[in-house]
Amino acid sequence: MKTLLVPIDPATAEHTLAYANKLAVRWPAEIVLLYCPDDTATDQPPLAAAAHEQRLRTLAERLRYQQLTRQDGRRIRYHYRVLAGSLPQHLAAEVTRCAADLVVLGLPPTDARHPRLPGLEAATITSVVPCPVLVVPPGRRPLPNRLAFMADFASLGLHVLPRLSALQAAFPAPLDLLQFYAPAQRPQRRALKQALTRAASQLTWPAVATHLLEDDAPLEGSSEFCARTQAQLLIISPTSTAQLLAYFDHCYTTTRAYHTQIPVLVLRAPEYSASTACCARCAERLAQPAPRLRPDYHAVHWG
Protein backbone atom coordinates (compact mmCIF):
# COMPACT_ATOMS: atom_id res chain seq x y z
CA MET A 1 0.00 0.00 0.00
CA LYS A 2 1.32 3.45 -0.91
CA THR A 3 1.32 6.34 1.55
CA LEU A 4 0.56 10.02 0.99
CA LEU A 5 1.75 12.42 3.69
CA VAL A 6 -0.48 15.52 3.67
CA PRO A 7 0.60 18.45 5.86
CA ILE A 8 -2.59 20.26 6.86
CA ASP A 9 -2.68 24.04 6.91
CA PRO A 10 -5.94 25.91 7.66
CA ALA A 11 -5.47 28.04 4.52
CA THR A 12 -5.03 25.07 2.19
CA ALA A 13 -6.71 22.14 3.96
CA GLU A 14 -9.76 21.73 1.73
CA HIS A 15 -8.21 21.84 -1.74
CA THR A 16 -5.11 19.87 -0.68
CA LEU A 17 -7.04 17.02 0.92
CA ALA A 18 -9.60 16.97 -1.91
CA TYR A 19 -6.79 16.38 -4.42
CA ALA A 20 -5.08 13.83 -2.15
CA ASN A 21 -8.36 11.92 -1.84
CA LYS A 22 -8.63 11.51 -5.61
CA LEU A 23 -5.02 10.42 -5.79
CA ALA A 24 -5.46 7.93 -2.93
CA VAL A 25 -8.41 6.28 -4.68
CA ARG A 26 -6.62 5.98 -8.02
CA TRP A 27 -3.25 4.74 -6.75
CA PRO A 28 -4.51 3.35 -4.21
CA ALA A 29 -2.86 4.80 -1.10
CA GLU A 30 -3.33 5.56 2.57
CA ILE A 31 -3.35 9.18 3.75
CA VAL A 32 -1.45 10.47 6.77
CA LEU A 33 -2.69 13.90 7.84
CA LEU A 34 0.00 15.86 9.67
CA TYR A 35 -0.83 19.04 11.58
CA CYS A 36 1.65 21.16 13.51
CA PRO A 37 -0.41 23.74 15.44
CA ASP A 38 1.15 26.99 16.55
CA ASP A 39 -1.16 27.74 19.46
CA THR A 40 1.22 30.40 20.80
CA ALA A 41 0.35 32.58 17.77
CA THR A 42 -3.30 32.96 18.82
CA ASP A 43 -5.06 34.70 21.67
CA GLN A 44 -7.13 31.60 22.33
CA PRO A 45 -6.17 28.97 24.92
CA PRO A 46 -4.26 26.08 23.31
CA LEU A 47 -6.25 23.03 22.28
CA ALA A 48 -5.27 19.54 23.36
CA ALA A 49 -3.82 17.25 20.70
CA ALA A 50 -6.99 15.15 20.87
CA ALA A 51 -9.09 18.21 19.96
CA HIS A 52 -6.86 18.98 16.97
CA GLU A 53 -7.08 15.35 15.86
CA GLN A 54 -10.86 15.41 16.10
CA ARG A 55 -10.95 18.46 13.83
CA LEU A 56 -8.81 16.59 11.30
CA ARG A 57 -11.15 13.59 11.48
CA THR A 58 -14.19 15.82 10.94
CA LEU A 59 -12.60 17.42 7.87
CA ALA A 60 -11.49 14.07 6.42
CA GLU A 61 -14.85 12.38 6.93
CA ARG A 62 -16.81 15.29 5.50
CA LEU A 63 -14.68 15.49 2.35
CA ARG A 64 -14.62 11.72 2.01
CA TYR A 65 -18.39 11.50 1.67
CA GLN A 66 -19.06 14.83 -0.05
CA GLN A 67 -16.43 14.39 -2.72
CA LEU A 68 -16.25 10.64 -3.37
CA THR A 69 -18.70 7.85 -3.98
CA ARG A 70 -19.44 5.74 -0.94
CA GLN A 71 -17.42 2.81 -2.30
CA ASP A 72 -14.37 4.96 -3.07
CA GLY A 73 -14.65 6.84 0.20
CA ARG A 74 -14.58 3.64 2.24
CA ARG A 75 -11.36 2.55 0.53
CA ILE A 76 -9.23 5.35 1.97
CA ARG A 77 -7.54 4.74 5.31
CA TYR A 78 -6.65 7.93 7.20
CA HIS A 79 -4.06 8.31 9.92
CA TYR A 80 -3.71 11.44 12.03
CA ARG A 81 -0.60 13.06 13.50
CA VAL A 82 -0.62 16.21 15.63
CA LEU A 83 2.83 17.47 16.61
CA ALA A 84 3.73 20.72 18.35
CA GLY A 85 6.27 22.88 16.57
CA SER A 86 7.01 23.88 13.00
CA LEU A 87 6.29 21.65 10.02
CA PRO A 88 9.88 21.50 8.65
CA GLN A 89 11.05 20.50 12.13
CA HIS A 90 9.00 17.26 12.02
CA LEU A 91 8.49 16.52 8.34
CA ALA A 92 11.65 14.55 7.54
CA ALA A 93 11.11 12.27 10.54
CA GLU A 94 7.44 11.76 9.62
CA VAL A 95 8.32 10.87 6.02
CA THR A 96 10.64 8.18 7.39
CA ARG A 97 8.20 7.02 10.08
CA CYS A 98 5.31 6.39 7.70
CA ALA A 99 7.50 5.49 4.67
CA ALA A 100 5.76 8.19 2.62
CA ASP A 101 5.93 7.81 -1.15
CA LEU A 102 4.73 11.35 -1.79
CA VAL A 103 4.17 14.56 0.17
CA VAL A 104 1.07 16.47 -0.99
CA LEU A 105 1.44 20.13 -0.09
CA GLY A 106 -1.09 22.91 -0.62
CA LEU A 107 0.00 26.23 -2.09
CA PRO A 108 -1.72 29.05 -0.15
CA PRO A 109 -3.66 31.80 -1.89
CA THR A 110 -1.61 34.90 -2.62
CA ASP A 111 -3.56 37.68 -0.96
CA ALA A 112 -3.26 40.03 1.95
CA ARG A 113 -4.55 37.50 4.46
CA HIS A 114 -1.83 34.99 3.56
CA PRO A 115 1.40 37.00 3.28
CA ARG A 116 3.77 34.05 2.86
CA LEU A 117 6.17 34.18 -0.03
CA PRO A 118 4.78 31.95 -2.79
CA GLY A 119 6.58 28.62 -2.86
CA LEU A 120 8.85 29.31 0.13
CA GLU A 121 7.26 26.55 2.20
CA ALA A 122 7.43 24.19 -0.78
CA ALA A 123 11.14 24.99 -1.22
CA THR A 124 11.81 24.49 2.50
CA ILE A 125 10.00 21.14 2.58
CA THR A 126 11.62 19.90 -0.63
CA SER A 127 15.04 20.57 0.88
CA VAL A 128 14.43 18.32 3.91
CA VAL A 129 12.54 15.31 2.49
CA PRO A 130 13.89 12.70 0.06
CA CYS A 131 10.56 11.75 -1.53
CA PRO A 132 8.80 13.74 -4.28
CA VAL A 133 6.67 16.72 -3.24
CA LEU A 134 3.43 17.53 -5.06
CA VAL A 135 2.48 21.22 -4.75
CA VAL A 136 -1.25 21.77 -5.30
CA PRO A 137 -2.52 25.31 -6.05
CA PRO A 138 -5.85 26.61 -4.68
CA GLY A 139 -9.08 25.37 -6.21
CA ARG A 140 -10.68 22.03 -7.03
CA ARG A 141 -9.13 20.30 -10.01
CA PRO A 142 -9.20 16.83 -11.61
CA LEU A 143 -6.31 14.41 -11.72
CA PRO A 144 -4.11 15.04 -14.77
CA ASN A 145 -4.72 13.49 -18.18
CA ARG A 146 -1.49 14.90 -19.60
CA LEU A 147 1.89 15.50 -17.95
CA ALA A 148 4.96 17.56 -18.83
CA PHE A 149 8.43 16.94 -17.37
CA MET A 150 10.86 19.83 -17.80
CA ALA A 151 14.51 19.32 -16.89
CA ASP A 152 18.05 19.61 -18.18
CA PHE A 153 18.30 15.96 -19.17
CA ALA A 154 21.95 16.34 -20.21
CA SER A 155 22.91 16.87 -16.56
CA LEU A 156 20.03 15.07 -14.84
CA GLY A 157 21.21 11.83 -13.26
CA LEU A 158 19.31 8.79 -14.51
CA HIS A 159 18.98 7.62 -10.89
CA VAL A 160 16.36 10.37 -10.43
CA LEU A 161 14.04 8.77 -12.99
CA PRO A 162 13.08 5.62 -11.01
CA ARG A 163 11.46 7.92 -8.43
CA LEU A 164 9.27 9.29 -11.18
CA SER A 165 8.51 5.85 -12.61
CA ALA A 166 7.31 4.80 -9.15
CA LEU A 167 4.48 7.33 -9.56
CA GLN A 168 3.33 6.07 -12.95
CA ALA A 169 0.34 4.22 -11.47
CA ALA A 170 -0.79 7.41 -9.76
CA PHE A 171 -0.51 9.49 -12.96
CA PRO A 172 -1.18 7.11 -15.90
CA ALA A 173 -1.31 9.80 -18.57
CA PRO A 174 0.77 10.70 -21.65
CA LEU A 175 4.10 12.24 -20.63
CA ASP A 176 6.00 14.94 -22.54
CA LEU A 177 9.72 15.39 -21.84
CA LEU A 178 10.84 18.98 -22.42
CA GLN A 179 14.46 19.94 -23.05
CA PHE A 180 15.07 23.63 -23.71
CA TYR A 181 18.27 25.08 -25.09
CA ALA A 182 19.47 28.62 -25.75
CA PRO A 183 20.42 29.78 -29.27
CA ALA A 184 24.09 29.57 -28.26
CA GLN A 185 23.62 25.83 -27.58
CA ARG A 186 22.60 24.93 -31.13
CA PRO A 187 25.84 22.99 -31.74
CA GLN A 188 24.85 20.75 -28.78
CA ARG A 189 21.47 19.74 -30.19
CA ARG A 190 22.63 16.21 -31.02
CA ALA A 191 23.89 15.56 -27.49
CA LEU A 192 20.74 17.05 -25.96
CA LYS A 193 18.55 14.88 -28.18
CA GLN A 194 20.48 11.79 -27.13
CA ALA A 195 20.03 12.72 -23.45
CA LEU A 196 16.28 13.07 -24.03
CA THR A 197 16.12 9.65 -25.69
CA ARG A 198 18.05 8.01 -22.83
CA ALA A 199 15.70 9.52 -20.26
CA ALA A 200 12.61 8.39 -22.18
CA SER A 201 13.95 4.82 -22.33
CA GLN A 202 14.30 4.74 -18.52
CA LEU A 203 10.68 5.68 -17.82
CA THR A 204 7.80 3.23 -17.54
CA TRP A 205 5.06 5.46 -18.94
CA PRO A 206 3.13 3.81 -21.78
CA ALA A 207 3.27 7.01 -23.88
CA VAL A 208 6.37 9.23 -23.73
CA ALA A 209 7.09 12.00 -26.24
CA THR A 210 10.31 14.02 -26.38
CA HIS A 211 10.55 17.69 -27.33
CA LEU A 212 13.80 19.58 -27.98
CA LEU A 213 12.85 23.26 -27.98
CA GLU A 214 14.86 26.43 -28.50
CA ASP A 215 14.09 29.03 -25.84
CA ASP A 216 16.46 31.00 -23.64
CA ALA A 217 13.76 31.21 -20.91
CA PRO A 218 12.93 27.56 -20.04
CA LEU A 219 10.43 28.39 -17.31
CA GLU A 220 8.32 30.61 -19.54
CA GLY A 221 8.71 28.11 -22.35
CA SER A 222 7.50 25.21 -20.23
CA SER A 223 4.52 27.25 -19.02
CA GLU A 224 3.57 28.11 -22.61
CA PHE A 225 3.97 24.46 -23.67
CA CYS A 226 1.71 23.31 -20.81
CA ALA A 227 -0.89 25.91 -21.77
CA ARG A 228 -0.76 24.91 -25.44
CA THR A 229 -1.12 21.19 -24.73
CA GLN A 230 -3.44 21.69 -21.73
CA ALA A 231 -1.12 19.68 -19.48
CA GLN A 232 -2.51 19.33 -15.96
CA LEU A 233 0.68 18.45 -14.13
CA LEU A 234 4.17 19.92 -14.49
CA ILE A 235 7.11 17.85 -13.23
CA ILE A 236 10.40 19.57 -12.43
CA SER A 237 13.75 18.56 -10.93
CA PRO A 238 15.39 21.74 -9.58
CA THR A 239 18.97 21.63 -8.36
CA SER A 240 18.64 24.49 -5.85
CA THR A 241 16.15 26.28 -3.63
CA ALA A 242 16.51 29.44 -5.70
CA GLN A 243 15.64 27.55 -8.87
CA LEU A 244 12.49 26.16 -7.24
CA LEU A 245 11.47 29.56 -5.87
CA ALA A 246 11.60 30.94 -9.40
CA TYR A 247 8.57 28.79 -10.32
CA PHE A 248 6.46 30.54 -7.69
CA ASP A 249 7.82 34.05 -8.15
CA HIS A 250 5.35 36.88 -7.50
CA CYS A 251 5.48 37.95 -11.13
CA TYR A 252 4.07 34.55 -12.14
CA THR A 253 1.53 34.15 -9.33
CA THR A 254 0.12 37.66 -9.70
CA THR A 255 -0.22 37.29 -13.47
CA ARG A 256 -1.64 33.79 -13.00
CA ALA A 257 0.89 32.14 -15.30
CA TYR A 258 -0.35 28.75 -16.48
CA HIS A 259 2.21 26.73 -14.50
CA THR A 260 1.02 28.35 -11.23
CA GLN A 261 -2.54 27.16 -11.92
CA ILE A 262 -1.71 23.44 -12.15
CA PRO A 263 -0.06 21.06 -9.65
CA VAL A 264 3.74 20.92 -9.76
CA LEU A 265 5.55 17.69 -8.87
CA VAL A 266 9.05 18.36 -7.52
CA LEU A 267 11.69 15.63 -7.83
CA ARG A 268 14.66 16.57 -5.73
CA ALA A 269 17.96 15.83 -7.44
CA PRO A 270 20.73 14.46 -5.16
CA GLU A 271 22.79 17.60 -5.82
CA TYR A 272 19.93 19.82 -4.55
CA SER A 273 21.33 22.83 -2.69
CA ALA A 274 19.20 24.50 -0.06
CA SER A 275 21.24 27.70 0.06
CA THR A 276 22.24 28.55 -3.50
CA ALA A 277 20.97 31.91 -4.75
CA CYS A 278 21.05 32.70 -8.44
CA CYS A 279 20.75 36.49 -7.97
CA ALA A 280 20.49 39.20 -5.32
CA ARG A 281 16.68 39.04 -5.38
CA CYS A 282 16.66 35.30 -4.65
CA ALA A 283 19.30 35.75 -1.95
CA GLU A 284 17.06 38.31 -0.23
CA ARG A 285 14.06 35.97 -0.37
CA LEU A 286 16.09 33.03 0.92
CA ALA A 287 17.19 35.11 3.90
CA GLN A 288 13.59 35.66 4.96
CA PRO A 289 12.13 33.06 7.33
CA ALA A 290 8.87 31.46 6.32
CA PRO A 291 6.20 33.24 8.38
CA ARG A 292 3.91 31.02 10.35
CA LEU A 293 0.30 31.27 9.23
CA ARG A 294 -2.00 32.11 12.10
CA PRO A 295 -4.17 29.01 12.60
CA ASP A 296 -7.61 30.29 11.69
CA TYR A 297 -10.05 27.42 11.93
CA HIS A 298 -12.86 29.69 10.75
CA ALA A 299 -11.22 29.48 7.29
CA VAL A 300 -12.03 25.77 7.12
CA HIS A 301 -15.51 24.22 7.06
CA TRP A 302 -14.79 21.28 9.33
CA GLY A 303 -18.29 19.94 9.23
CORWORA-V261384 format. One record per residue. N is the residue number from 1. RES is the residue in one letter. SS is DSSP state (H for helix, E for strand, C for the rest). PHI is phi in degrees with one decimal (* if undefined). Layout:
# CORWORA-V261384
N	RES	SS	PHI
N	RES	SS	PHI
This chain:
# CORWORA-V261384
1	M	C	*
2	K	E	-80.6
3	T	E	-132.3
4	L	E	-105.1
5	L	E	-99.8
6	V	E	-118.5
7	P	E	-67.3
8	I	C	-98.0
9	D	C	-129.1
10	P	C	-53.2
11	A	C	-76.7
12	T	C	-126.2
13	A	H	-56.9
14	E	H	-65.6
15	H	H	-71.6
16	T	H	-69.0
17	L	H	-68.5
18	A	H	-61.1
19	Y	H	-70.0
20	A	H	-62.0
21	N	H	-59.5
22	K	H	-61.9
23	L	H	-66.9
24	A	H	-64.8
25	V	H	-69.7
26	R	H	-69.9
27	W	H	-66.2
28	P	C	-87.8
29	A	E	-152.9
30	E	E	-87.8
31	I	E	-121.3
32	V	E	-106.9
33	L	E	-92.9
34	L	E	-114.6
35	Y	E	-127.8
36	C	C	-117.0
37	P	C	-70.8
38	D	C	-113.8
39	D	H	-66.6
40	T	H	-71.5
41	A	H	-86.7
42	T	C	-117.7
43	D	C	-87.9
44	Q	C	-87.0
45	P	C	-63.0
46	P	C	-64.2
47	L	C	-88.3
48	A	C	-71.2
49	A	H	-57.5
50	A	H	-63.5
51	A	H	-69.2
52	H	H	-61.7
53	E	H	-64.6
54	Q	H	-65.1
55	R	H	-63.0
56	L	H	-63.0
57	R	H	-61.5
58	T	H	-60.9
59	L	H	-62.5
60	A	H	-62.9
61	E	H	-67.9
62	R	H	-64.5
63	L	H	-66.9
64	R	H	-56.8
65	Y	H	-93.6
66	Q	H	-79.0
67	Q	H	-92.4
68	L	C	-110.7
69	T	C	-67.5
70	R	H	-59.9
71	Q	H	-65.6
72	D	H	-67.2
73	G	H	-61.7
74	R	H	-70.0
75	R	H	-72.3
76	I	C	-81.4
77	R	C	-102.5
78	Y	E	-103.7
79	H	E	-127.9
80	Y	E	-124.9
81	R	E	-134.1
82	V	E	-120.3
83	L	C	-129.9
84	A	C	-73.3
85	G	C	118.3
86	S	C	-86.9
87	L	H	-62.5
88	P	H	-59.1
89	Q	H	-63.1
90	H	H	-106.6
91	L	H	-63.7
92	A	H	-59.5
93	A	H	-66.2
94	E	H	-70.6
95	V	H	-60.0
96	T	H	-69.1
97	R	H	-60.4
98	C	C	-99.4
99	A	C	51.3
100	A	C	-65.8
101	D	C	-90.3
102	L	E	-158.8
103	V	E	-100.1
104	V	E	-106.6
105	L	E	-117.7
106	G	E	-85.5
107	L	C	-92.8
108	P	C	-71.7
109	P	C	-61.8
110	T	C	-99.4
111	D	E	-145.3
112	A	C	-65.1
113	R	C	-76.5
114	H	E	-126.2
115	P	C	-80.1
116	R	C	-62.7
117	L	C	-65.4
118	P	C	-57.1
119	G	C	82.1
120	L	H	-65.3
121	E	H	-66.0
122	A	H	-61.9
123	A	H	-66.4
124	T	H	-63.9
125	I	H	-67.6
126	T	H	-59.9
127	S	H	-75.0
128	V	H	-113.3
129	V	C	-116.6
130	P	C	-83.2
131	C	C	-84.7
132	P	E	-61.8
133	V	E	-121.4
134	L	E	-102.6
135	V	E	-99.2
136	V	E	-107.5
137	P	C	-74.7
138	P	C	-60.2
139	G	C	105.8
140	R	C	-88.3
141	R	C	-146.2
142	P	C	-78.8
143	L	C	-67.0
144	P	C	-69.7
145	N	C	-112.4
146	R	E	-156.0
147	L	E	-121.4
148	A	E	-131.7
149	F	E	-117.4
150	M	E	-107.9
151	A	C	-160.0
152	D	C	-92.5
153	F	C	-69.2
154	A	C	-69.2
155	S	C	-110.9
156	L	C	-73.3
157	G	C	-67.0
158	L	H	-65.9
159	H	H	-71.4
160	V	H	-77.5
161	L	H	-67.1
162	P	H	-58.2
163	R	H	-64.7
164	L	H	-73.8
165	S	H	-61.0
166	A	C	-65.5
167	L	C	-98.8
168	Q	C	-59.8
169	A	C	-66.9
170	A	C	-78.2
171	F	C	-129.0
172	P	C	-80.8
173	A	C	-133.6
174	P	E	-55.7
175	L	E	-119.7
176	D	E	-104.8
177	L	E	-96.6
178	L	E	-112.9
179	Q	E	-120.9
180	F	E	-100.3
181	Y	E	-142.6
182	A	C	-81.4
183	P	H	-53.1
184	A	H	-69.1
185	Q	H	-95.2
186	R	H	-55.3
187	P	H	-62.7
188	Q	H	-96.3
189	R	H	-56.1
190	R	H	-61.1
191	A	H	-65.6
192	L	H	-66.7
193	K	H	-64.9
194	Q	H	-65.0
195	A	H	-63.8
196	L	H	-60.8
197	T	H	-63.7
198	R	H	-62.1
199	A	H	-63.1
200	A	H	-61.2
201	S	H	-70.4
202	Q	H	-90.3
203	L	C	-98.3
204	T	C	-97.9
205	W	C	-63.6
206	P	C	-67.8
207	A	C	-134.6
208	V	E	-124.8
209	A	E	-118.0
210	T	E	-109.8
211	H	E	-137.3
212	L	E	-104.7
213	L	E	-123.5
214	E	E	-88.9
215	D	C	-168.4
216	D	C	-84.9
217	A	C	-128.0
218	P	H	-57.8
219	L	H	-64.3
220	E	H	-63.8
221	G	H	-64.1
222	S	H	-67.4
223	S	H	-63.9
224	E	H	-66.4
225	F	H	-63.1
226	C	H	-62.0
227	A	H	-66.2
228	R	H	-67.7
229	T	H	-95.0
230	Q	C	59.1
231	A	C	-64.7
232	Q	C	-116.0
233	L	E	-153.8
234	L	E	-108.3
235	I	E	-108.5
236	I	E	-133.9
237	S	C	-135.1
238	P	C	-70.2
239	T	C	-104.8
240	S	E	-155.6
241	T	H	-62.3
242	A	H	-60.7
243	Q	H	-64.8
244	L	H	-69.5
245	L	H	-59.8
246	A	H	-60.2
247	Y	H	-65.9
248	F	C	-113.1
249	D	C	-60.8
250	H	H	-56.4
251	C	H	-65.2
252	Y	H	-85.4
253	T	H	-70.5
254	T	H	-72.7
255	T	C	-90.9
256	R	C	54.1
257	A	C	-57.2
258	Y	H	-56.4
259	H	H	-69.6
260	T	H	-86.6
261	Q	C	-102.6
262	I	C	-126.3
263	P	E	-60.2
264	V	E	-120.4
265	L	E	-99.3
266	V	E	-103.0
267	L	C	-101.2
268	R	C	-78.7
269	A	C	-76.0
270	P	C	-57.5
271	E	C	-86.7
272	Y	C	-56.2
273	S	E	-110.8
274	A	C	-87.1
275	S	C	-126.8
276	T	C	-73.0
277	A	C	-117.6
278	C	C	-84.8
279	C	C	-158.2
280	A	H	-63.4
281	R	H	-64.2
282	C	H	-66.2
283	A	H	-61.5
284	E	H	-65.6
285	R	H	-68.3
286	L	H	-65.9
287	A	H	-75.4
288	Q	C	-86.2
289	P	C	-69.2
290	A	C	-72.6
291	P	C	-65.0
292	R	C	-78.5
293	L	C	-76.4
294	R	C	-63.0
295	P	C	-63.1
296	D	C	-113.7
297	Y	H	-69.7
298	H	H	-69.9
299	A	H	-77.2
300	V	C	-119.2
301	H	C	-86.2
302	W	C	-70.3
303	G	C	159.2
